[in-house]
Amino acid sequence: MSKGFPVLISFTGLTNFLGVVGVIGSLIFVGLELRQSQKIALGNQIQERANMAADFILSNLQGSDAGRQLLAIRKEGLNLNLVDPDTLNDEQYQAFNLIQDWRVNSIENVFQQYALGLLPDDVWSQVESRMMSHYSNCKLRHYYNSVIPALKKYVTTLPQDCSELITLDDWSASE
């Protein structure tokens, strides 16, 4: 009879060990779930802040003829990123400035979402190409002075060449 007793202890020890492994596995799973939930909550918070800033910026553009004129450039196949802001009148410049603030706000939001791992690479590639186009206008680079440090550091890795700019007079002449 005593020969069966060590096997029972061994079986009990194995059961206890498997129970501990199960508890540890469960804790690791819960920890990973919490980490993912925190990332998603942080991403939502970033998105909400970006939405609030965009709402403020865009509300100032409503009813702006200059804003509509500037945005109409895209319908002609031209890139608003290539407009020389020094050639704009005061009303156009104010609208242009709001559009650029909105664009950089949007870029910063996407950059943060991508850094958190919440955006796929193909979406980031699309935004990155738009950012490079925006950054290629040397007269727009100052908009990146107020972005988060990680994005500010990132834009220094972009090509530093400046694009040839157009004026609204050039655009109007092509109509």
N, C-alpha and C positions, 0 to 999 in steps of 0.2 A: 504494500500500500504506500509505503514511503517513496517508492520510485515515481509515482504519479504526481506527487506534490511539487517537485522542482519544475516539472513541465507546466503546471498551473501557474507558478510564479513567473516563469518565463513568458507564458501567454499573457499574464496580467501586465508584465513590464512592456511587452510589445503593444498591447492595447493602450496603455498609458502614453507610450511614445507616439503612436499614431494619433492619439487625441491631441497631444501637444503640437504635432506637426499640422494637424487640421486647424487648430486655433491660430497658430502662427500664419498659416496660409490665408485664413480668413482676415486676420488683421492687415496683412499686406494688401489684400484685395480691397479692403475698406479704405486703406490709406491711399491707394491709387485712385479710387473713385473720388475721394475727397479732393485730391490734387486736381483731377480733371474738372470737378465741379467748381473749384476755385478759379481755374483758368477760364472756364466759361463765364462765370460771374464777373471776373475782371474784364473779359472781352465785352460783355454786355454793358458794363460801366463805361468803358472807353467809347463804345458805340453811342451810348446815350449822351455823353459829353460832346462828342463830335456832332451829333444831331442838334443839340442845343446851340452850339456855335454856328452851325450851318443855317439853322432857322433865323438866328439873329442877323447873320450876314445877308442871307437871301431876302429877308424882309425889307432891308434897306435898298434892295435893287428893284423891288416891285414898283411898277409905274414909271420906271426910268427908261426914257427913249434912248439915252446913251448906252445903257446896258443892253437893250434890244439890238441896237446898231452893232455893238461889239460882238454880241453872240451870233449875229447874222453872218459874220465873217466865215463861220464854219460852213454855212450853206453854200458858200462859194468855193469850198474846198481849200480854203486858206486856214492856217494854224494861228489861233489867237496867241499862242506862245511866242510867235515871231513878231508881234506888234511892238514897235518902239514906244514905250510909255512917254518918252520925252516929247513926242509929236502930238500928244492928245491935248484937247482943251480941258478946262477944269472939270466940267461935268463928265466928260468921257474918262478922265483920269480917276475920278472918284468911283465910277462904275467899274473901271478896269481894276482898281485897287481891291474892291470888294470881291470881284470874280477871282482874283489871284489869292486873296485871303481864304476864300472858300476852297479853292483847289489845293492849297497847301494844307488846310485843315483836313481835307479828304485824304490826301496822301499820308499825312501823319497818322490818321486813324487806321488806314490799311496797313501801314508799316507796323504799327503796334499789334494789330490783329495777326499779321503774318509772323511777327516775332514770338507771339504766344503759341503759334502752331495751329491757329484757327482758320487759316486760309491755305488752299492748295497752291502749289508752285506755279501752275499755269495762270491763276488769277494774279499772283504777285508779278509774274513776268509781264503781264499786260499793263499793270499799274507802273511797274518799273520803267517800261518804255515811255509811258506818258510823263513820268517824272523826269526822265532824261531829256525829253523834248522841252519840258518846262525849264529845267535847269540850264539848258543850252543857251537860253537868253540871259546873258550876263546881267542885264538890268533887272532881272527877276530874282536873282540869287539872294538878295537881302531878305526876302520873305522867309528864308530858311533860318534866319538868325534867331527866331523865337520858338523854334521847334524843340522837341525833346532831345536831350544830348545824344542818344543813340542814332537818331535820324540825322542830326547835324554831323555826326562823325561819318555816317554812311554817305552823305552827299559829297563829302570830300574825296570819296573813291570814284566818283563819276568822272567822265571825261570833262576836262576843264576848258575845252575849246568853246568859243562863242559863235553862235549862228548869226548869219546876216539877217538883219531885221527889216521889216516893212513898215511903212507909214500908212495911215488911213487914207492919205492922198493917193498913194500907190494903189490901194485897194479900190478906191472910188473911181480911179481912172480905168481900172480893168473891168468895171461894171458895164 
